[in-house]
């Protein structure tokens, strides 16, 4: 007996008179809206709801529904799931829910039958011309000003036999970028209609390829509310999701939710053709609904306590994210939804990995306490669908939980904030950083060796979207966030930066030369260090944000990639391009991909030096360090000098076991003599080398290959 017969109704009585739309009881699985033969099944979780109504809308702009269905608890509910099948609708259908239940905020229940809610599993979301964030706050109906969910059928997209590159971490070079900011500047050369879109990024794939990038890490592309920002400004970064499944529609040429899906898929497909992976920056730690003063879009009005951490006595929102609310990530319902979202992006959208924003939030239990064995993080770590993806944790949160070096799991990689800070401090000339710097360039063994982690566990970076750009790191001693409208109170005060004499741009040649050299020093450190390097968008050509280290609401030329810099700083672009080639030149895949950091460091035969061989200076006052590294496969030797002292120092070269030394990098030299490919590196015959103040030198002694006669 089917569900219709069970409840004593017939298909003929279920048929609607107009438009032949009809309903059947439906099924609880799968959650969300799923296209089936003859119609669409809807399913949503709400444990404490007393009434659920499904509305169908003709368009995003519709002020009201053209059909509504009140779900019967007897017919359309099983357990805590409400569901219904609606016939003769399909792909592109707009819909939303109104859900009634107790209004008991102190107990975590915030049902509001006046608010239209989107489906938490929406794969597309529509914003009408009358959309109002304000109307979703407080009391009152917002039917004519709500966002709406959209039914999606993925069956028609042509993936053209898409194959994921699946680069090993040994070969991975990550480029963190903002989808819109990459091509929105008029100088991008992209036609105006495609500027700031997924299609715009497609046109710049040759640039990424030439740079040596093997993976792009896209700042959030999950749908967010641009109005979630201070008055008069837009949310540019997107770290405030409305939903975990839908693609941000404004990143498409047509600014339309459904076309955004296909355009995103096309971007992934074309990047894969260029052998470049796609990593998504995902935000599962908070949503755009904010705290008790924020809007009700979805989760609050469905089952508030299942989705958010709440104070058990007051019902107020925990704020471990710094954004008003915190996701209750280890609640069974939200944990399942996060896993479902990750599966969706991998199986349906073909992405290759994820960077988890404020991932330490995901280690907290329903009381906000850190867990020793957080179920969600272990589920991600061991999931078979995710086993081929790269998973990267921003291993801290906004409430002081800092887990860099101790994040849970076997497969997790970590944004290494200590690499960023210690490398910056060393090159700035701070006292006491020689030994810390040495640890960072060796993959941070002080953090990762005790747990036998991979040498690639550390995702190394100098700069990221959050903080100074590389240019601003060497041009400003203080942040300059006045344009954000918060009195320069926002943004981190701990930047480990220096202006080297003048705050901001300067025409003083000596200062500008030093800044340029410092950029090269830190970039060379990034690419040559053990670990997985991540380059921030535009740092290869000294993109500036004019000292703003928190440009989250600056959707303008302050944040956009100015492509004129490609010519202005072509020498630095060349420097970075050759760095990426040097990094991938050695045959390392079969050697260290499955080794621990301990084993790698034992095999490479590291010798530490000072200005004299084998005499390193680890004192508090030391500002320089040198080392030689022996490659166990190629038998090449590498000699590296890092002089962060402000005066030049002369270093005596160590003995080599094979051929003569060849000079590969000297950041004090002008282009093209600052860097060479291995094969073109000039012979260096002297026994000493002068390292200019604040400069880096890299030399190589290639192994002499035996001939057949020798063998």
N, C-alpha and C positions, 0 to 999 in steps of 0.2 A: 504494500500500500504506500503510495507517495504522500508527501506532506499535504497536498491539496485535498486528497480524499480523506486523509486522517482527520482533518478538521471539518469535514462535511461540506466542502464547497466544491463547485465545479469550475472548469476552465471558462465555461460560457459566462458564469456570473462574475468571474474575475476580470474578464475583458472590459476595458474602458470603452465607452461609447465614442469618444472623440479621438481621432488620430490612431485608433487601434492600439493605443498604449494599454498594456495590461500588466497585472502583477501576479506573482506566485510567491510562496513563502521564502524561497531562497535558501542559502547555506551560509554557515558561519565562516567557512574557509573557501578561498583565501580572503584575508582582510583587504579593505579598500574596495575599489570598483574594478571588476574584472569582466571583460567582454566575453560573452559566451554565445553559442548559437541561439539566435532569436532575440538577444537582449543583453542586459548587464546585471550582474549580481553585485549588491552592495553589502558590506559588513563592517561594523564599527564596534569597538569595545566601550562599554560604560556600565560599570558595576552598580552604581547607585542611582542611575537615571530612572525616572518614573514614566517618562514619555519621550519618544523619539519620533521626529517628523522629517521625512526626506522631501526636499524641494527640488524640482527640475526647472531650470531657467533656460530661456531661449538664447541668451547671450551674456557676455560679461557685463554689459550695460543695463540689463533688464532690472527694472525697479522692483519686480516681484516675480514669483514663479508662475509658470503656466500650468503646472500640475503639482500637487502635494499629496504625500501618502503618510498617514499616521500609522506607525508600526504597532501591531498588536503584541503585547507581551506573550500571549498564548500562541500566536502563530509565527511571530517574527523574532523570537528570542530563545536562545539556548545558553544556559550558563550566564555569563556576563556579556554575551555578544548579541547585538541586534543586527538583523539582516533582512534583505528583501530582494527579489528578482523583479526587474522591470523589463517587459518585453517591448520590442520595436523601438529601442533607442540603442545608441552605440557610440563609437569613437567621436569625440568632440562635444559630447553632451555636458552641459554645465549643471552643477548640482551643489547642494549644501544641506546642512542639518540644523534643526532647532531641537534642543535637548532640555527637558525640564527635570527638576529634581530638587533636593534640599539646598537652601541657601544658608549654610552654616560655616562661614569662613574660619571661625575659631577651631572647627573640626576638619578644616581642609576641603570643605564642599562648597563650590562656587557655581552651581548651576544657574544659568540665566536664560530663560526661555525666550527672551527678546532678541538675543544675539544669534545671528546666522554663523554656523561653524563650518570650517572646511574639514574635509576628511584627512586625518593624520597620515594616511597612506596615499594621498593625492600625488599623481605623477605629473600633473600640470595644474597651475593655478592662474585664474584670470582676475585681473584688476580692471574694473570698469572705470569709465570717465568720472563717475561720481564716488569712487572709492574714498573713504575717509577713515584714517587711523583713529581720529578723535571720536568718531561715532561708535567705535568698538570699546570705548572706555566709559565706565559709569552706567547709569540706567538709561533706558530708552531703546526703541527698536532701531536696528541698522540694516533692515532688509534692502533698502534702496542704495546703500553705500557700502555693502560688504564685498569682500573678495569671494571667489567661488572656485570650487574644485572642478576638474574636467576629466571625463573618462578618456583613457588613452588605449589605443590598440597599436602595438609595436610591429605588427606582422609585415608591413609593407616596405620597411627600410632595406636597401640593398647594401650589405656589408662588403660585397665584392671579395669574398674569401679572406676577410681580414684575419691577420695572424699577429698575436701579441709579440713584441720584441723579446720580452723576458730577459733583459740584461742582468747579468750577475752584478752584485754590489761592487765587485772589484772594478767593473767597467763603468759604473754609474757616475754621471755628473748631472746634478740636479740644477734646474734653473727655475727659481721661484718668480712667478709673474702674476700680474693682475690682468685678467682677460681684456677688460675695456681699456685700461691705461696703456697697454702695450701698443695699440694702434690708433688711439683717439686723437693724438696730436696731429694738427694739419700737415706736419712735416713727414708723416709716416709713409706717404706715397700711396696709401690705400685710398680707393675711391670713397667719397664722403659717406655713401650709404653703408659701407662696410666698416668704417672706422669704429673702433670700440666693440667689435663683435667677434664671435667665433670664426666667422668667415674672414675677418681681418687678420686673425692669427694665422689662418691657413696660408695667406699670402706671404707671411713672414717666416714660414718654415725653412726656406733656404738660408735665412740668416741664422736661425737656431742651429741648423745642421752645420753651417760653416764655423760656428762658434765651438762646436764639439759637444754640444749638449746631448745627453742620452735620455733625459726625462724632464718634462716640464711639470712643475708643481703649481697647480692653478689655485690661486686664492678663491674663496668660496664661490661656487657656481650653483649651489642650492638656493632656491627662491628665497629672497629676503625682501624686507620692506624698506625702500629707499627713504621713506619718511621717518624711520627710526633713527633720528638724529636731532641735535639741537635745532630750534626753530630757525628757519631760513637756510638750513644746510641739508645736505643729503648724506645718507649712509653710503659711502663709496666702497669701503672694504668688503662689506657684506657679512661680517662676523656677527650676525644676529638673525638666524634662520627662522622662517615661518614654518618650514617643512623640511624633511630630510630626503625627499625623493624628487621633487620637482626641479627642473632646470630654470635658472633665472631668465625670464623672458626678455629682459632688456638687453641681453647679450646676443640677441638674434637680429638679423637685418630687418625683419618685419616687426620686431618687438612683440611677437605673438607667442603664447605658451606652447602651442603644438609645433610650430615651425622651429622653435628653439630646440626642441628635442632632436629633430632631424639634423639641425645645423651643428649641434654638439656632437652627435654621432659622426657626422662628416668630418669634423675636426679630429676626433679620435682616429678615425679610419685613415685620414691623410697623414697624421703624425706617425701612425704605425707604418705606413708605407715608407716614411723617411727614417724608420728604425728608431723612433723616439717614443718613449713611454709617457703615459698620462697619469699623474698622481693628483688626487683631489685633496685640498685642504678642507676637512669636514669638521663641523661644529656640532658636537653632541652634548656639550656641557651646559648650554642654556638656549633659550629661544627668544624671539622678538616680543613675547607677551609681557616681559618685564615682571615687576613685583605686583603687589595688591593695587597699585595705582595705574597699572598698565592695561593694555587692551585685552579683550577676550576674543581670540581668533579661532582657537581649536582646543588645545589640551586642557586649559582651565575649565572650559565648559563641558568637557566630556568626562573627565575623572581626574581632577586636579592633583590629588595625592599620589596617583599612579605615575605621574609624569614629573613632578617637582618635589624637591626636598622642602619640607615644611616644619616649622616649629610646632611641636606636639601640643603646646599649651595655648599659643596665640594664633596658629595657622599662618603666621607670616613666612615669607619665602627665605630659605637659606640663600646666601649670596657668596658662594665660593668661586664664582666666575667673575665677579666684579661688574656684572651686567644686569643685576636686579633679581634674577632667579637662577636656580641650579637644577639641572635635570637629575631625576632620581634614577640614574642609569642602571642600577642593579636591582630595581623592581622588575619582576618577571615580565610585565607587559612592555615596559620601555626597553628592557634588554632585548626582548624578542624583536621589537621594531627596529632597533639599531642594527641588529644582525640582518634582518630582512632588507634594510636599506643598503647595507654593504653588499649583500648578495645581488640586489637589483643593479647597482652601479657596475658590478663586475660582469654579471651574466647578460644583462640587457644593454648596458651602455659601454661595455668592453674596456673599462678603465683598468689600470695596472697597479694601483696602490692608493694609499691614503696617508695623509698627515693629520693627526688628531689634535685639534686645538685644545689647549689646557687639559691634556689627557689625564692628569692626576685627579681631576674631578671624577673621572670614571672609576677611580679606585675607592670612592667614598660610599658608605652604606646609607640607609635611609635616615640615619641620625646625623649624617655628615662626617662620621668618623672614618679614618683610613682603614681599609681592610687588608689583611695580610695576603689573602687569596681572592681578589675581586673576581667574581664569576664572569662579568662581561669581558674583561681584559683577557682572561684565560680562554674564553669562548672564541674570541677573535684570533688569538694566538694559534689555537688548535683546529680552527674551522677548515674542513677540506675544500670548500669552494674558494676560500681566501688563501689557500696554501701557496699559490704562485704569485701572490701580490706582495708588494712592499708595504710594510706597516711602520709608520714613524710616529713617535710620541713627542709632543711638547710636554716634557715630563715635569710639569709644575702646574700650580693653579694660582688664583688671585688671593688665596687665603693663607699662603705661606707653606703649602705642601710642596716640597722640592725633592724630586725623585731622580734627578739626573745621575746616572751611574747605578741606580738601584731599582729601576723600573721592572715590573713583573714580566715574566714570560721568557721564552726561548728565541722567538723570532722578532721581537720588537727592536727597532732601532730608535735612537733618541736624538732629538735636537740637543746639541751639546752647548749649553749656555756658558759653561766654564771655558770651553775653547774660545768662544767669542770674546769673553772678558779678559782672559789671560793673554791671548795674542794681542789684543788691543793695548793692554797695559804694558807688555814687554816692548812693543815697538814705539810706544809713547815715551819710553825711557823710565818707567816707574821702577823704584828700587825693589829688590826681592823677588823678581819674576823670572829669573833665568831658569831655575829648576822647574817651575810650573810650565813655562813655555816649552821646555824640553819634553815634559810629559805630554803636552797637547799634541806636538808634532809626531809623537809616537803612538797616537791612537788613544791617549789617556789611560795608560796602564794602571795608574793609581786608582782609577774608577772601575775599570773593566776586567783586569786580570784575575781578581779574586774569584769572579764568577765564571771564568773560562769562556768569556764572550768572544764573538767574532771580531776581527780587526776592523770590521765595517760597522759595528754597532753604533759608533759615534758618527752622527751626521754633523759635520763641521761646517760652520758658517762664521763669517765676519759680520755681515749685515743681513737683515731680513726686512720684510715689510714694516715690522714694528720696530721703530727706532730710527737712527740716522742712516742715510745712505752712506756709501763709502766716501764719496766726495765730501759730504757734510761732516763725517767723522774726523776728517783732517782739516776742516775749514771752520768749525764752530766749537767753542768751549762750553757753550750753554745752548739749551733748546730755545727755539723761537716759535712758539705755538700760538701766538696772539690771534692768528687768523681763524682759529677754532672757536673763538668766542668764549673761552673759559678762563680768561685772565692769565694765560700761560701756566695754569695749575695742572693741566692734564699732561700725560706723557711722563716717561721715566726721567728722573733727575740723574740717574747713574748711567752715564753714557761712555765713560772712559775715552773721551775725545780730547782734541786739542786744536786750536786754530793756528798755532805756530807763529803767533805774533800779531795777527790781524783777524778780527771777527768777521767772517764772511768773505766774499770775493775780494781779490786784491790784484793790483798791477805790479806789485813788488816781485821781481823775477826770482829772487832768492827764496822767498817764501813759497812761491808757486812751484818751483823745482822740488823743494822739500816735500810739499804735499803730494806731488805726482809720484815721487820716489816712495813715499810711505804707502800710497795706493798699491804700487807694484810689490812692495815688501809683503804686505798683507795678502795680496792675491797669490803671490808665489807660495807663501806659507800655506794658504788654503789648499792649493792644488797639489802640493808635494807632501802634505801630512798624511799619515795613515788615517783611514776613516773614509767616509763618504762625503765628498764636497758638495755644498749647495751655494750657488751664486745668486745674488739678489738682482732682480731686473734692472738693467741699466748701469750697474756698478762697473761693467766692463768698459763704459765710456763716461764715467763720472757723472751720472745723473744726479741732480740736486733737488732737494725739497726746501731749499733756502733756510735750512736749520730747523724745519718742522719735523719732530720725531714721532708725531702721532697724527698722521694725515688721513685719518679714517673718514673724515667728512669733507675732504677736499677733492671733489670731482672736477678738476680744472688742471691747467698746465703745471701747477705745483706738483701734481702727482703723476702726470702723464710722461711717458717716454718721449723725450725730444730727440727725434731721429737726426737732427743736424749735428748732434754730438758724435755720431758715427764718423763724420769727417773731422770734426774739431779734435777728437781724441783718437784718431785712427791708429796712432802708435800704441796706445793702451789696449785697444781692441786686438791689434796684432799680437801684443804680449799675452793676452788671455787666450787667444786662439792657439798660440804655440804652447802655452802651459797645458791646455787640454790635450794636445797631441803628445807632449812629453809624458803626461800621466798615463795615457793609454798605450804608450809605445812598448812597454815591457810585457812579455808573456807571463801573466800572473794568474790567469783563471784556474788552471789546473794545480797551481802551487798553493795559494793561500785562501781560496774561497771557502774551504771546509775546515780550516785550521783555526785554532783559538789565537787570540792576540798574544798570549804567552809564547806559543810555539813559533809564531812568526818572528817575534822579537829575538828569540833564541837563534833562529836560523839566519838572520840578516847580519849578524856579526857587528854590532854597533860599537864604535869607539868614539869616546868624547874627547874633545880638544878645547884648548884655549888659544891664545896667540901662539903657543907652542904645542906641538902634538902631544896628546895624552896628558895634558895638564889643564883640564877644565877648571874654570873659576865659578864655583857655586855660591859664592859669598853674597851677602845682602846687597853689596855695592856693584855687583857684576851686571853689565849690560850687554854682554856678548857671549855667544856660545858657538861652537863648531862641532861637527861630527862627520864620521865616515860610515857609510852603510854598504855592506857587501850583498849583492843579489845572488841567492843560492842557485838560481836557474841559469841566468846569463853569465854569472861570474863577473859582471861589471861592478865597479866601485863608484860610489857617489860621495863627493866631499861638499859639505854645505857650511857656509859661514853666515851667521846672523849677527850683525853688528848694530845694536840699537843705541850704542853710545853716540854722543853728538860730535865726537871727533873721530878722525880716521884712525884705524888700527892696522898694523901689519901682522899678517898671519903666516907662520911657517907651514908649508904644506906637509902633510904626513907622507910617509912612504906608501907606495902603491904596490900591489902584487902583480900587476899586469902591465898594460901599455902606459903611455904618457898621459898626463892630465890634459883634458880639453875643456875650455871655458864655455859653459852652456848659458849661464845667467849671471849678469852683473847689473843690478837694478840702478846703479849710479851712472851707467852709460846711457847715452841717448840712443834712440831707436835708429837703425835696426841692430845696434851692437849690444843692446840690453838683453837679448835672448836669441838663441839659435836652436835649430833642430839638432838632434843628436848627431846626425850624419854630417852636418855643416859646422859643427862647433870647432873653432880654431884651436890649434895646438898651443899649450901654455908651457914654456920651458923653464921659467924661473923657479926658484925654490921657495920664494915668498910671494905673497900677494897683498896689496893694499886695499883694505875694505873702507870705502868712504864712510863717514859718519852716517848712521841710519841707512844702511844698505845691506843687501843680501847677495851672496855669491854662491853659485852652484857649479861644480866641476865634475867631470866624469872621466874615468879611465876604463876604456872598453877592453873586454877580455880578448886576448889574442886567440883567434880560432885556429886550431890545428889543421894542417892540410893532410891529404891522404898519405903523402910521403912521410910526414911527421908521425902519423899513426902507424 
